[in-house]
Amino acid sequence: MKKHGDRAKAKGQTAVVFTLVIVALLGTIALCTDVGTFYMDWEEMQKAADAAVLAGANFLPSTPSTAISTAQQYAQMNGIQASEVTNTQVSSNNMQIELDAQRTVPYYFGKVLGLTSQVISVRAVAGLEASQTATGLVPIGIQQGSYTLYQQMTIHLPPQNKTVGPGNWEPLAMGYCTSCDPGGSNYKYNIEYGYQSPISINDYIYTEPGQLNGPTQQGINYRLNQASTIDPSGTDTNHTLNDPRMIEVPIVNFNNVNGSGAVQVLGFAELWIISVDGSGDITVEFINQVVANNVPSPGTSCWGACAPVLMQ
């Protein structure tokens, strides 16, 4: 038979164990609450950093300094303090931008366990990839070939029913049936404002028949005149993202196509317009440029018309 003292001793031991369990449980709950808060802070910072580098990547590769300042600005707009940004840099080839940030977050419930603060770190990297789909294309089809970036050249409009070779271009019918565009008004409109429906690699586009030297010259000159107001000091390597001299065009395969016929889209190029003459010859430079609303082609290197994408 147990003595009364033994029962009291057992109750006391149970109370001690119960108290320790409660303390441990409360400590665990406290840590879980703090960890949840840390995760929410990390998630918000990571989203802000991702948005920042994507915004900055729009200015690659031509103006890396603007890419950096834009990324920093967007980070602050989305809740990251300037003092929390520990690094913003562009890669040596100007094709990627990185932003790192740190924030010291205090423990609230964890203070009862002697914990004071936790450092949260985020890192985001955005880069440029080739475009799979483009919107706002100008209906100037460039024959596939080898072109040098940032080198002035004249692309020629050959006579009708003649073979279109490298260095030549031909009008394309975008958003309008072939032979339904007397005078080339729809074609000229698409030069001035861009065709606002998406076109993807491997799509087929019909060529635009007829004598279109006049509409071509009018449409290109419209863009050149607009540029004198929108971005008068813009150059091929330093311009605003809405400078009208910057146009995106499809790279196509004109082989075995004479007159009106469908041509396959092989890629996209970004051109900087310099001048146009009455015969339809256009002086341009091929440039690298991020284009708004372009859909990237995963795993492909950027040449010409690019799209920003998160790398990390």
MOHURA-V266862 format. One record per residue. OMEGA is omega in whole degrees, -180 to 180 (none if undefined). Layout:
OMEGA / OMEGA
This chain:
-178 / 178 / 180 / -180 / 179 / 180 / 179 / 179 / 179 / 179 / 179 / 179 / 178 / -180 / 179 / 180 / -180 / 179 / 179 / 178 / 179 / 180 / 180 / 180 / 179 / 178 / 179 / 178 / 180 / 180 / 179 / 178 / 179 / 180 / 176 / 177 / 179 / -179 / 179 / 177 / 179 / -178 / 179 / 179 / -179 / 178 / 179 / 179 / 178 / 180 / -178 / -177 / 176 / 177 / 180 / -177 / 178 / -177 / 174 / -3 / -167 / -176 / -177 / 180 / 177 / 177 / -180 / -178 / 178 / 178 / 179 / 179 / -180 / 177 / 180 / 178 / -177 / 168 / 176 / 180 / 180 / -179 / -179 / 178 / -176 / -178 / 170 / -177 / 177 / -179 / -175 / 179 / 177 / -178 / 178 / 175 / -177 / 173 / 177 / 179 / 178 / 176 / 175 / -176 / -178 / 168 / 175 / 179 / -179 / 180 / 179 / 178 / 178 / 179 / -175 / -176 / 180 / 178 / 177 / -178 / 175 / 178 / 178 / 178 / 174 / 179 / -177 / 174 / 177 / -177 / 175 / -178 / -178 / 176 / -179 / -179 / 172 / -171 / 177 / -179 / 180 / 178 / 178 / -180 / 179 / -179 / -179 / 180 / 174 / 174 / -177 / 178 / 177 / 175 / -169 / 173 / -177 / 175 / -180 / 177 / 175 / -180 / 178 / -179 / 177 / -177 / 177 / 176 / 178 / 180 / 179 / 178 / -179 / 176 / -178 / -177 / 179 / 180 / 178 / -173 / -178 / -180 / 177 / -177 / 178 / 177 / 179 / 178 / -180 / 173 / -175 / -171 / -178 / 179 / -167 / 172 / -176 / 174 / -175 / 173 / -177 / 169 / 175 / 179 / 177 / 173 / -179 / -178 / 176 / 177 / -173 / 178 / -178 / 178 / 178 / -179 / 180 / -179 / 179 / 179 / 175 / 179 / 180 / 178 / 178 / -179 / -179 / 177 / -174 / -176 / -173 / -178 / -177 / 176 / -180 / -177 / -179 / -176 / 176 / -177 / 179 / 178 / -176 / 178 / -180 / -179 / 176 / -176 / 177 / 168 / -172 / 177 / -180 / -178 / 177 / 177 / 175 / -178 / -178 / 179 / -179 / 178 / -178 / 176 / -179 / -179 / -178 / 178 / 176 / -178 / 171 / -176 / 176 / -180 / 176 / 177 / -175 / 179 / -180 / 176 / -175 / 176 / -172 / 164 / 169 / -178 / 169 / -176 / 171 / -177 / -179 / 175 / 175 / 178 / -177 / 173 / -171 / 174 / -180 / -180 / -176 / 169 / 179 / -178 / -172 / 176 / 179 / -179 / 176 / 177 / -177 / none
